[in-house]
Amino acid sequence: MYEKYELPIRFTEEQRKKYVEWGIKKGKVLMPMAAVTIGIDLLTVLWVVGRVWLIRESDPIWFQIICQNDGIGEISSTIAIILTFLILKPIDLILDKIWHRPEGTEWLEVGLTENGVTVKRTYRAGDAGTGVDNAAGRSCCGEITVFETHPLIQMDEYLDAENNAVRFQGVWLEIGENTRENIYTPQQQKHWLDQPEGKSGSINSVQKLQKIIKGYAAALEEKEKRGSAGGKKKERAWLMEQ
């Protein structure tokens, strides 16, 4: 049986500073544009109200229907949302292209098999400082996947629950999501600043990963004794106890 889990790698200090510099520079351009968009939205609301008021004179029945179902609010908000998207989204994409948006969160893929624990990391081909080449793993579509295999036991050699880190290629990588709270300083934090996208179902805790591996090992042991059904039951029981 095979199980796979993804762990986000926390930015290094150099990566964090680069992301902060880019995010703040981009925010300074988008904020004035957002203010202009809000002004356009307000004018849109006034325009919708004016048009509906004209309907009152020409078609009183339609006017009553619109007012009773909060049609003015729905029409105004829909148009405002569309205009906001049409104005801000293209600017956002253009700035990302011009200022070369920094790479987002990198991920470790941890696979559990009967032969051990496989830890994988994917690099873009040609990345500086990765210390890998095409012979170090599998190369495909401009990316290089490097992997290491460890035994199910001896987890202390590659997992550090206290510091929430995983050792990969001799380097301890801190695990955790990259959010506004840990990218920007408290003085810099604004809700409109960019942050990398996360993934649903990812694991942010090395301690939790340790428990999963222990449960998996217990399931394998039980499987050898009772078969696959008993192994699954043992794994679930282990996780429930933790």
Buried (B, 14 or more C-beta within 10 A) or exposed (E): EEBEBEBBBBBEEEBBEBBBEBBBEBBEBBEEBBEEBEEBBEEBBEEBEEEBEEBEEEEEEEBEEBEEEEBBEEBBBEBBEEBBEEBBEEBBEEBBEEEEBBEBBBBBBBBBBEEBBBBBBBBEBEEEEBEBEEEBBEBEEEEBBBBBEBEBEEBEEBBBBEEBBBBBEEEEBBBBBBEBEEBBEEEEEEEEBBBBEBEEEBBBEBBBBBBBBBBBBBBBEBBEEEEEEBBBBBBEEBBEEE
